[in-house]
Amino acid sequence: MWAPASEAWLGDEALPTAVGALWAAMALEGRCLRRGSPAMIRKSRKTCPTKPSLARVTSTLLSRTRLHGLRYVCLPGGSVGRRAFWLLALCTSLGLLLSWSSNRLLHWLSFPTYTRVHTEWAKELAFPAVTICNNNPIRLYKLTKSDLYFLSDFKLFLPPRNFEGTNLEFMDRLSHQLDDMLLSCKYRGEPCGAHNFSSVFTRYGKCYMFNAAEEGKTLRTTMKGGTGNGLEIMLDIQQDEYLPVWGDSEDTAFEAGVRVQIHSQAEPPFVHELGFGVAPGFQTFVATQEQRLTYLPPPWGECEAKALGFFHVYSVTACRIDCETRYIVENCNCRMVHMPGDASYCTPEQYKDCAEPALAKLSAVENSNCMCRTPCNMTRYNKELSMVKIPSKTSARYLQKKFNKSEKYITDNILVLDVFFEALNYETIEQKKAYEVAGLLGDIGGQMGLFIGASILTILELFDYAYEVLKERLLDLLSREEEEESRGEDVVIRTDRCSCFSGLWLLESSAGGCTSFH
């Protein structure tokens, strides 16, 4: 580098032009126009304004933040005692906020619920399904020798070769027929008959269902409550045809009468467990009320709504029948007459040796094998029963003449069943969420305002500050890497230490000192 004498350039007016030419030549050679050159300095001053420092950003945050107490903790020039007091108050408030917020969060994670019970009135209600089963599954006087062989133990007797038909047909033929049992039928005062009932098989054998859901038929409804606005039937249980009892066993039935279940059309009958008994010699009044129940699925509740293999609508009884069917088919390669599916029906031998013992075993351990949860939506019917003795002394002679039966026969075999709605209303029982996300956010937000005077915007301010700090650190790291890469440059222009006099620039070389150029 060279430096002409000061007297040569201080008084020469043509020197600015020469200096400009010199800068242009050095720029073309790529030796001098680098970072910090006058051209670059001018450009950087225009395009890169000075950014606020981290300390300034922090000071602005502390002066404008909505977080109460923080500005006093970091207040410049404040006394130590005052800053310590505000620090203690801020920490205490934050501790209380975390304690109460965690309590609300744990309460929300417990998924609490409450039950809402409400009674609603309706102009009309769909009448429930009424399933009726005789306590005696097989009529004694309908049995033939072939039937006795069929019912006997195959290990001791062989059935005759001329027996044809399945166990279902056998039960259908030997069961009590509704045409024989039904003496009178009325629905809402209008006559009805056996054709208004559908046959269905249960553990009691062949049963009969009134107002079943059948394709092409509409459900019967009622527009009034009370006696005479429902189903009223008179039945002859045909007690003379009951099978004799020769011993005491689990399947021995000592009672006479019918078994009745009132249920929804979407729910299959489960008469042997959910039915109630109606005795002969009495008129039984059943006042019912519809209940519509709604439960929540996990994690708030334990309800289930999935479709089953043999049933389209989930219910507890459908789940149990589905489970029992699968278990019997898997273990006995057959199904009982009341079970759905396409497997072959069990023979009497399979009933005795496999199906009945397997079903008893399943019932003993069904808590682990058949987990049937409550459906999310179900319809239930509450019942209130009352009864009076029939026949009265004044009506006995009339009934004897009408049915050509003795008074004793009427007392031992005839019963009257009257099913009706207590009132034209239904009760809704709903399981609802007691604490949802909106409640959780509201509680936490209220506690934030109470303890530290903060809100969602305050949290956003803190996140914005954290973003600025992170960005500043990253920019410092990148600038250090660039400085390390530029250490090999020979000339660095320092605008803070070199000056321009009368159009001349003094450049600081890498070795130190300023060199003048014309």
C-alpha positions as CSV (number, residue, x, y, z in Angstrom):
1,M,0.0,0.0,0.0
2,W,1.3,3.5,-0.7
3,A,0.5,6.9,0.8
4,P,1.3,10.2,-1.0
5,A,2.5,13.2,1.0
6,S,0.0,15.3,2.7
7,E,1.0,18.4,0.9
8,A,0.4,16.8,-2.4
9,W,-3.3,16.1,-1.8
10,L,-4.5,18.7,0.7
11,G,-4.5,21.6,-1.7
12,D,-5.2,20.0,-5.0
13,E,-8.8,20.5,-6.2
14,A,-8.6,17.7,-8.8
15,L,-7.9,15.1,-6.3
16,P,-11.6,14.0,-5.6
17,T,-11.9,12.9,-9.2
18,A,-8.7,10.9,-8.9
19,V,-9.9,9.3,-5.7
20,G,-13.1,8.2,-7.4
21,A,-11.2,6.7,-10.3
22,L,-8.9,4.9,-7.9
23,W,-11.9,3.4,-6.0
24,A,-13.4,2.2,-9.3
25,A,-10.1,0.6,-10.3
26,M,-9.8,-1.2,-7.0
27,A,-13.4,-2.3,-7.2
28,L,-12.7,-3.9,-10.6
29,E,-9.7,-5.7,-9.2
30,G,-11.9,-7.0,-6.3
31,R,-9.4,-6.0,-3.7
32,C,-11.1,-3.2,-1.8
33,L,-14.9,-3.1,-2.3
34,R,-15.8,-5.5,0.5
35,R,-18.1,-5.5,3.5
36,G,-17.8,-2.1,5.2
37,S,-16.8,-0.2,2.1
38,P,-18.5,3.2,1.6
39,A,-20.8,1.7,-1.1
40,M,-21.8,-1.2,1.1
41,I,-22.1,1.1,4.1
42,R,-24.6,3.3,2.3
43,K,-26.6,0.3,1.1
44,S,-26.7,-1.3,4.5
45,R,-27.9,1.9,6.0
46,K,-30.7,2.0,3.6
47,T,-31.9,-1.6,3.7
48,C,-31.1,-2.9,7.2
49,P,-32.4,-0.6,10.0
50,T,-31.1,-1.0,13.5
51,K,-33.1,-3.6,15.5
52,P,-34.0,-3.2,19.1
53,S,-31.7,-5.0,21.5
54,L,-32.7,-7.9,23.7
55,A,-32.4,-5.7,26.8
56,R,-34.7,-3.1,25.2
57,V,-37.3,-5.8,24.3
58,T,-37.2,-7.1,27.9
59,S,-37.6,-3.6,29.3
60,T,-40.6,-3.0,27.0
61,L,-42.2,-6.3,28.1
62,L,-41.8,-5.5,31.8
63,S,-43.3,-2.0,31.4
64,R,-46.3,-3.1,29.3
65,T,-47.1,-6.6,30.5
66,R,-50.4,-7.4,32.0
67,L,-48.8,-9.9,34.4
68,H,-49.3,-8.1,37.7
69,G,-46.2,-7.7,40.0
70,L,-43.6,-8.7,37.4
71,R,-42.7,-5.1,36.6
72,Y,-42.0,-4.4,40.2
73,V,-39.7,-7.4,40.7
74,C,-37.5,-6.2,37.8
75,L,-37.9,-2.5,38.3
76,P,-34.6,-0.7,37.8
77,G,-33.5,1.4,40.8
78,G,-36.0,-0.1,43.1
79,S,-35.2,-1.0,46.7
80,V,-34.2,-4.6,47.5
81,G,-37.0,-4.9,50.1
82,R,-39.7,-3.8,47.7
83,R,-38.4,-6.1,45.0
84,A,-38.2,-9.0,47.4
85,F,-41.8,-8.3,48.6
86,W,-43.1,-8.4,45.0
87,L,-41.1,-11.5,44.2
88,L,-42.6,-13.3,47.2
89,A,-46.1,-12.1,46.3
90,L,-45.7,-13.2,42.7
91,C,-44.3,-16.7,43.6
92,T,-47.1,-17.2,46.1
93,S,-49.8,-16.3,43.5
94,L,-48.2,-18.5,40.9
95,G,-48.1,-21.4,43.4
96,L,-51.8,-20.9,44.3
97,L,-52.6,-20.7,40.6
98,L,-50.8,-24.0,39.8
99,S,-52.5,-25.7,42.8
100,W,-56.0,-24.7,41.9
101,S,-55.5,-25.3,38.2
102,S,-54.1,-28.8,38.8
103,N,-57.1,-29.5,41.0
104,R,-59.5,-28.4,38.2
105,L,-57.5,-30.4,35.6
106,L,-57.6,-33.6,37.8
107,H,-61.4,-33.1,38.2
108,W,-61.8,-32.8,34.5
109,L,-59.7,-36.0,33.9
110,S,-62.0,-37.9,36.3
111,F,-64.8,-37.3,33.7
112,P,-67.6,-36.5,36.2
113,T,-71.2,-36.9,35.2
114,Y,-74.7,-36.1,36.5
115,T,-78.1,-37.5,35.9
116,R,-81.0,-35.5,34.6
117,V,-84.5,-36.8,35.1
118,H,-87.4,-35.1,33.3
119,T,-91.0,-36.1,32.6
120,E,-92.5,-35.2,29.3
121,W,-96.1,-35.4,28.0
122,A,-97.1,-36.8,24.6
123,K,-100.2,-36.9,22.5
124,E,-99.7,-40.6,21.8
125,L,-97.3,-43.3,22.8
126,A,-96.3,-46.5,21.1
127,F,-97.6,-49.5,23.0
128,P,-94.8,-51.8,24.2
129,A,-94.4,-55.4,23.2
130,V,-96.0,-57.9,25.5
131,T,-94.6,-61.4,25.5
132,I,-96.6,-64.2,27.2
133,C,-95.3,-67.7,28.0
134,N,-97.1,-70.6,29.6
135,N,-95.1,-72.0,32.5
136,N,-95.5,-75.5,31.1
137,P,-93.5,-75.9,27.8
138,I,-95.0,-79.2,26.6
139,R,-98.6,-80.5,26.8
140,L,-98.8,-83.9,28.3
141,Y,-101.7,-85.3,26.2
142,K,-100.1,-84.3,23.0
143,L,-97.2,-86.6,23.5
144,T,-97.0,-89.8,21.4
145,K,-94.8,-92.8,21.7
146,S,-92.5,-91.4,19.1
147,D,-92.2,-88.2,21.1
148,L,-91.4,-90.2,24.3
149,Y,-88.7,-92.0,22.4
150,F,-87.4,-88.7,21.1
151,L,-87.3,-87.2,24.6
152,S,-85.7,-90.3,26.2
153,D,-82.0,-90.9,26.8
154,F,-80.4,-92.1,23.6
155,K,-77.9,-94.2,25.6
156,L,-80.8,-96.5,26.8
157,F,-83.4,-96.2,24.0
158,L,-83.2,-95.8,20.3
159,P,-85.7,-93.5,18.6
160,P,-88.0,-95.1,16.1
161,R,-87.0,-94.7,12.4
162,N,-90.3,-93.1,11.4
163,F,-89.7,-89.9,13.5
164,E,-89.2,-86.9,11.3
165,G,-88.6,-83.2,12.0
166,T,-86.3,-81.1,14.1
167,N,-86.4,-80.1,17.8
168,L,-88.0,-76.8,16.8
169,E,-90.8,-78.5,15.0
170,F,-91.2,-80.8,18.0
171,M,-91.5,-77.9,20.4
172,D,-93.8,-76.0,18.1
173,R,-96.2,-78.9,17.9
174,L,-96.3,-79.8,21.6
175,S,-96.5,-76.3,23.0
176,H,-99.7,-74.7,24.3
177,Q,-101.3,-73.1,21.2
178,L,-102.6,-69.5,21.6
179,D,-105.8,-70.4,19.7
180,D,-106.6,-72.8,22.5
181,M,-105.5,-70.5,25.4
182,L,-106.9,-67.2,24.3
183,L,-110.5,-66.8,25.4
184,S,-111.0,-63.1,24.8
185,C,-108.8,-60.2,23.6
186,K,-109.4,-56.4,23.5
187,Y,-107.1,-53.5,22.7
188,R,-108.4,-50.1,23.5
189,G,-111.8,-51.6,23.6
190,E,-111.6,-53.1,20.2
191,P,-111.6,-56.9,19.7
192,C,-108.4,-58.6,18.8
193,G,-107.4,-62.2,18.4
194,A,-104.6,-64.8,18.0
195,H,-103.6,-63.3,14.6
196,N,-102.5,-60.2,16.4
197,F,-99.8,-62.2,18.2
198,S,-96.4,-63.4,16.8
199,S,-94.9,-66.7,18.0
200,V,-91.4,-66.5,19.5
201,F,-89.2,-69.2,21.2
202,T,-87.6,-68.6,24.6
203,R,-86.3,-70.7,27.4
204,Y,-90.0,-71.4,28.2
205,G,-90.5,-72.9,24.7
206,K,-93.1,-71.4,22.4
207,C,-94.3,-67.9,23.5
208,Y,-96.5,-65.3,22.0
209,M,-95.7,-61.6,21.5
210,F,-98.3,-58.8,21.1
211,N,-97.4,-55.7,19.1
212,A,-94.1,-57.1,17.8
213,A,-92.1,-55.1,15.2
214,E,-92.9,-56.9,11.9
215,E,-92.1,-55.8,8.4
216,G,-95.0,-54.1,6.7
217,K,-96.9,-53.6,10.0
218,T,-97.2,-50.4,12.1
219,L,-96.9,-50.5,15.8
220,R,-100.0,-50.0,17.9
221,T,-100.3,-46.8,19.8
222,T,-102.5,-45.4,22.5
223,M,-103.7,-41.9,23.1
224,K,-105.0,-42.3,26.7
225,G,-103.8,-43.7,29.9
226,G,-105.6,-45.9,32.4
227,T,-107.6,-49.2,32.4
228,G,-109.4,-49.9,29.1
229,N,-106.9,-48.1,27.0
230,G,-104.4,-50.9,26.6
231,L,-104.4,-54.7,26.2
232,E,-106.9,-56.9,28.0
233,I,-106.8,-60.6,27.5
234,M,-108.4,-63.7,29.2
235,L,-106.3,-66.9,29.1
236,D,-106.9,-70.5,29.9
237,I,-103.5,-71.9,31.0
238,Q,-104.7,-75.6,30.5
239,Q,-103.3,-76.8,33.8
240,D,-104.7,-80.3,33.2
241,E,-102.1,-80.7,30.4
242,Y,-99.1,-79.8,32.5
243,L,-96.3,-82.4,32.7
244,P,-96.3,-84.3,36.0
245,V,-93.5,-83.6,38.4
246,W,-91.6,-86.8,39.5
247,G,-88.7,-85.2,41.3
248,D,-87.0,-82.0,42.4
249,S,-84.4,-80.5,40.0
250,E,-83.4,-77.1,38.8
251,D,-85.7,-77.3,35.8
252,T,-88.7,-78.4,37.8
253,A,-91.6,-75.9,37.7
254,F,-94.0,-76.0,40.7
255,E,-96.0,-72.9,39.7
256,A,-99.0,-72.7,37.4
257,G,-99.8,-69.6,35.3
258,V,-98.1,-67.6,32.6
259,R,-94.9,-65.6,32.5
260,V,-95.1,-62.1,31.1
261,Q,-92.5,-59.6,30.0
262,I,-93.2,-56.0,28.8
263,H,-90.3,-54.7,26.7
264,S,-89.3,-52.6,23.7
265,Q,-89.8,-53.9,20.2
266,A,-86.0,-53.5,19.6
267,E,-85.2,-55.8,22.5
268,P,-85.6,-59.6,22.3
269,P,-87.6,-61.3,25.1
270,F,-85.7,-62.7,28.1
271,V,-88.8,-64.0,29.9
272,H,-87.1,-66.5,32.2
273,E,-85.2,-63.7,34.0
274,L,-87.0,-60.5,33.3
275,G,-90.6,-61.6,33.2
276,F,-93.2,-61.5,36.0
277,G,-95.8,-64.2,36.9
278,V,-99.6,-64.0,36.5
279,A,-101.6,-66.5,38.4
280,P,-104.9,-68.2,37.4
281,G,-108.0,-67.2,39.4
282,F,-107.0,-63.5,39.4
283,Q,-107.3,-60.5,37.2
284,T,-103.9,-58.8,37.2
285,F,-103.6,-55.0,36.4
286,V,-100.2,-53.8,35.1
287,A,-99.8,-50.0,35.1
288,T,-96.7,-49.2,33.2
289,Q,-94.7,-46.1,32.5
290,E,-92.2,-45.7,29.6
291,Q,-88.6,-44.6,30.5
292,R,-86.1,-43.5,27.9
293,L,-82.6,-43.8,29.2
294,T,-79.5,-42.2,27.7
295,Y,-76.0,-43.1,28.9
296,L,-72.6,-41.8,27.9
297,P,-69.8,-43.9,26.3
298,P,-66.3,-44.2,27.8
299,P,-64.5,-42.5,29.4
300,W,-67.6,-40.7,31.0
301,G,-69.7,-43.9,31.2
302,E,-69.8,-47.6,30.4
303,C,-72.4,-47.8,27.7
304,E,-72.2,-49.8,24.5
305,A,-73.8,-49.2,21.1
306,K,-72.1,-51.6,18.7
307,A,-74.1,-53.9,16.5
308,L,-74.1,-57.7,17.3
309,G,-73.7,-60.6,15.1
310,F,-77.3,-61.8,15.4
311,F,-79.0,-58.5,16.3
312,H,-78.9,-55.1,14.6
313,V,-79.8,-53.2,17.8
314,Y,-77.7,-53.5,20.9
315,S,-79.3,-54.3,24.2
316,V,-78.3,-56.2,27.3
317,T,-80.6,-59.1,26.5
318,A,-79.5,-59.2,22.8
319,C,-75.9,-59.3,24.0
320,R,-76.5,-62.2,26.4
321,I,-78.4,-64.2,23.8
322,D,-75.7,-63.5,21.3
323,C,-73.0,-64.6,23.7
324,E,-74.9,-67.7,24.8
325,T,-75.5,-68.7,21.2
326,R,-71.9,-68.4,20.2
327,Y,-70.8,-70.4,23.3
328,I,-73.3,-73.3,22.8
329,V,-72.5,-73.5,19.0
330,E,-68.8,-73.5,19.8
331,N,-69.0,-76.2,22.5
332,C,-71.9,-78.3,21.3
333,N,-72.0,-77.8,17.5
334,C,-75.8,-77.0,17.8
335,R,-78.1,-74.3,19.1
336,M,-81.1,-74.3,21.4
337,V,-84.6,-73.5,19.9
338,H,-84.6,-69.9,21.3
339,M,-81.2,-69.0,19.8
340,P,-80.7,-67.2,16.5
341,G,-78.4,-68.3,13.7
342,D,-78.2,-71.0,11.1
343,A,-76.6,-73.9,13.1
344,S,-78.6,-77.0,13.5
345,Y,-80.9,-77.4,16.5
346,C,-79.8,-79.5,19.4
347,T,-81.4,-82.9,19.9
348,P,-82.8,-83.8,23.3
349,E,-79.6,-85.8,23.9
350,Q,-77.5,-82.8,23.1
351,Y,-79.7,-80.7,25.3
352,K,-79.2,-83.0,28.3
353,D,-75.5,-83.8,27.8
354,C,-74.1,-80.6,26.5
355,A,-76.3,-77.5,26.0
356,E,-77.9,-77.3,29.4
357,P,-74.6,-78.0,31.4
358,A,-72.7,-75.6,29.1
359,L,-75.3,-72.8,29.6
360,A,-75.2,-73.3,33.4
361,K,-71.4,-73.1,33.4
362,L,-71.5,-70.0,31.3
363,S,-74.0,-68.3,33.7
364,A,-71.6,-69.1,36.6
365,V,-68.6,-67.4,34.9
366,E,-70.4,-64.9,32.6
367,N,-68.8,-61.9,34.3
368,S,-65.6,-62.8,32.5
369,N,-67.0,-64.4,29.3
370,C,-70.1,-62.3,28.5
371,M,-69.4,-58.7,29.4
372,C,-72.7,-57.0,28.4
373,R,-72.7,-53.3,29.1
374,T,-75.7,-51.0,29.3
375,P,-76.7,-49.7,25.9
376,C,-76.3,-46.0,25.2
377,N,-80.0,-45.6,24.4
378,M,-82.7,-47.9,25.7
379,T,-86.4,-47.9,26.5
380,R,-87.6,-49.5,29.7
381,Y,-91.0,-49.9,31.2
382,N,-91.7,-49.6,34.9
383,K,-94.5,-51.7,36.2
384,E,-97.0,-51.5,39.1
385,L,-99.0,-54.7,39.6
386,S,-102.3,-55.2,41.4
387,M,-104.8,-58.0,41.3
388,V,-108.3,-59.1,42.2
389,K,-109.9,-62.5,42.7
390,I,-111.9,-64.0,39.9
391,P,-114.5,-65.2,39.4
392,S,-116.8,-63.4,41.8
393,K,-119.8,-65.3,43.2
394,T,-122.1,-63.4,40.9
395,S,-120.0,-64.0,37.7
396,A,-119.1,-67.6,38.3
397,R,-122.4,-69.0,36.9
398,Y,-122.2,-66.7,33.9
399,L,-118.6,-67.9,33.1
400,Q,-119.5,-71.5,33.7
401,K,-122.2,-71.2,31.1
402,K,-120.1,-69.1,28.7
403,F,-117.1,-71.4,28.6
404,N,-118.8,-74.6,29.6
405,K,-116.4,-75.1,32.5
406,S,-116.9,-75.7,36.2
407,E,-116.2,-73.0,38.7
408,K,-113.2,-75.0,40.0
409,Y,-111.8,-75.2,36.5
410,I,-112.2,-71.5,36.1
411,T,-110.5,-70.8,39.4
412,D,-107.6,-73.1,38.5
413,N,-107.1,-72.2,34.9
414,I,-108.5,-68.8,33.8
415,L,-106.8,-65.5,34.3
416,V,-107.2,-62.0,33.1
417,L,-104.3,-59.7,32.2
418,D,-104.8,-55.9,31.8
419,V,-101.7,-53.9,30.6
420,F,-102.0,-50.1,30.2
421,F,-100.1,-46.9,30.6
422,E,-100.5,-45.2,33.9
423,A,-100.5,-41.8,32.2
424,L,-99.7,-40.5,28.7
425,N,-96.2,-39.4,29.6
426,Y,-92.7,-40.8,29.6
427,E,-89.7,-40.2,31.7
428,T,-86.3,-39.3,30.3
429,I,-83.2,-40.2,32.3
430,E,-80.0,-38.8,30.8
431,Q,-76.5,-39.1,31.9
432,K,-74.7,-35.8,31.1
433,K,-71.1,-34.5,31.3
434,A,-70.8,-32.5,34.5
435,Y,-67.5,-30.8,33.6
436,E,-66.4,-30.1,30.0
437,V,-63.4,-28.3,28.4
438,A,-65.3,-25.0,28.4
439,G,-65.7,-25.2,32.1
440,L,-62.1,-26.1,32.6
441,L,-60.8,-23.2,30.6
442,G,-63.3,-20.9,32.3
443,D,-62.1,-21.9,35.8
444,I,-58.4,-21.7,34.9
445,G,-58.9,-18.3,33.2
446,G,-60.8,-17.0,36.3
447,Q,-58.0,-18.2,38.6
448,M,-55.4,-16.6,36.4
449,G,-57.2,-13.3,36.6
450,L,-57.7,-13.6,40.4
451,F,-54.1,-14.6,41.3
452,I,-51.9,-13.0,38.7
453,G,-54.2,-10.7,36.7
454,A,-53.3,-12.6,33.5
455,S,-55.3,-13.7,30.5
456,I,-54.8,-15.5,27.2
457,L,-53.2,-12.4,25.7
458,T,-50.7,-12.3,28.6
459,I,-49.7,-15.8,27.8
460,L,-49.3,-14.8,24.1
461,E,-47.1,-11.9,25.2
462,L,-44.8,-14.3,27.1
463,F,-44.6,-16.6,24.1
464,D,-43.8,-13.6,21.8
465,Y,-41.0,-12.6,24.2
466,A,-39.6,-16.2,24.2
467,Y,-39.7,-16.1,20.4
468,E,-37.7,-12.9,20.3
469,V,-35.1,-14.3,22.7
470,L,-34.7,-17.4,20.7
471,K,-34.5,-15.5,17.4
472,E,-31.8,-13.2,19.0
473,R,-29.7,-16.1,20.1
474,L,-29.9,-17.7,16.7
475,L,-28.9,-14.5,14.9
476,D,-25.9,-14.1,17.2
477,L,-24.9,-17.6,16.5
478,L,-25.1,-17.1,12.7
479,S,-23.2,-13.8,12.9
480,R,-20.4,-15.4,14.8
481,E,-20.1,-18.1,12.1
482,E,-19.9,-15.4,9.4
483,E,-17.2,-13.5,11.3
484,E,-15.2,-16.6,11.5
485,E,-15.5,-17.1,7.8
486,S,-14.4,-13.5,7.0
487,R,-11.3,-13.5,9.2
488,G,-9.1,-14.3,6.2
489,E,-10.0,-11.1,4.4
490,D,-7.0,-8.7,4.0
491,V,-8.9,-5.4,4.3
492,V,-11.8,-4.6,6.5
493,I,-13.4,-1.1,6.4
494,R,-14.2,0.2,9.9
495,T,-16.6,3.0,9.8
496,D,-16.4,3.6,13.5
497,R,-12.7,4.4,13.4
498,C,-11.9,5.7,9.9
499,S,-13.0,9.1,8.6
500,C,-13.5,10.9,5.4
501,F,-11.9,14.3,5.0
502,S,-12.6,16.4,1.9
503,G,-13.8,13.4,-0.1
504,L,-10.8,11.2,1.0
505,W,-11.3,7.9,2.9
506,L,-8.9,6.5,5.5
507,L,-9.0,2.7,5.4
508,E,-7.8,0.6,8.3
509,S,-5.7,-2.3,7.2
510,S,-5.6,-5.7,8.8
511,A,-2.3,-4.8,10.4
512,G,-3.8,-1.8,12.1
513,G,-3.7,1.9,11.3
514,C,-5.5,3.9,8.6
515,T,-4.2,4.3,5.1
516,S,-5.1,7.3,3.0
517,F,-6.1,7.2,-0.6
518,H,-6.5,9.9,-3.2
